[in-house]
Amino acid sequence: MLVGPAKALFMDEISTGLDSSTTFQIVKFMRQMVHIMDVTMIISLLQPAPETFYLFDDIIKLSKGQIVYQGPRENVLEFFENVGFKCPEMKGVADFLQEVTSKKDQEQYWCKKNEPY
């Protein structure tokens, strides 16, 4: 529920229990609200579908309570590639971001083969 004028909205795991189509529709509507009302919105999602992921302007990637990346969505892959991790072409970006900061999963994305991991 939103009461009164707000300049920042925080939404935690709004897609829990929803299918990807419904999540997409909600995020699409929220994106329109952000641009029309000139507000800031922070939404946390667990494993968004690619079409939902691409609705976001900016990404904040957290790992163990620390900010790993904060910036435009379109720059996130370049950032991780510059530090040595490459997203495979057939992998969804959101799935890659979920795994690249996991100690058990990240080695598979290491792209600087001539340098130690």
N, C-alpha and C positions, 0 to 999 in steps of 0.2 A: 504494500500500500504506500502511496506517495501522497503526502499531505503538505501543502504549502509550496512556496518556490524553493527549488533545490538547484544548486550549481554542480553538485557531484552526487552521483548515484553509485552505490556499491552492491553488486549482486554476486552471491556465492553459489556456485554449482546449480544454476537455474535449470539445467537440462536433466537433472537426476530424475529418472523414471519416465522421461519423454523419449519419443522416437526422434530420429535425426531430422525428419521433415518438419516436425513441430518445433524443434529447437531452431532450425533454420528460419522459420517464419517469425519466431519470437525475436531472434537476434536481428533479423532484417528490419523488423518494426522498431526495435530499440535503436538501431543505427539511424533510421530516419528521424526518430525523436531527438537524438543527439545533435544532428545537423540542423534541424528546425529550431530547437530550443536553445542551442548553443550551450550545452552542458557537457560535463565530463562524466563518463561512465566507465566503471571498472567491473568487468565480468570475469569470474573464474569458471572455466569449463574443463571437464575431464574428457579428453579425447574427442574433440569436435570433428565432425565430418569435414572434408576438404572445402565443400561449398560454404559451410558456416565459417570456417577459419578465414577464408578470403574476404569475408565481410568486415573484418577488423582493420582499423587504420594502423594501430600500434600494438605491440606485443611486449609484455613483461614476462620473462621466463625466470621462475624462481627454482632454486634447488637448495634444499636443506636450510631454508630461511634466508638465503642470500640471492640477490639479483644477479643473474648470469647474463641476461640480455634485456635491454630496454631500448625500444626504438621502433622505427617503421617496420611493418610486417614485411614489406618487400625487400628489406635489407637483412633479414634474419639469417638466411642461408649463406649470404656472403660473409657475414660475421663469423659464423661457425666454421666456414671453410678457411677463413684467414687464421683461425686458431687450430686448424688441423682436422676438422670433422666435416665430412661431405655427406649430404643426403642423396641416397641412390635415386635415380630417375623414377623408378616405379614405387617409391615410398612416399606416402603422404607427409607433408611438412609437419602437421600437428603430431603425427605418430613419431616422426624423427625427433622432434623437440622433446617429446615424452621420454624417449629412450636415450638420447645423446648425453644426458646428465646422470644417467644411471650407471654406476660402476660396472654392473654385470653386462650391460648392453653396449656401452659406448665404444669399446675396442673395435667392433665391426665397422664403425664409421670413420676410423682413423685413416686419413688419406695421405699423410706424409710418410710414405713407406720407407724412405731413405733416412728417416729420423726415428729415434726411439719413441715408443708410445708412452 
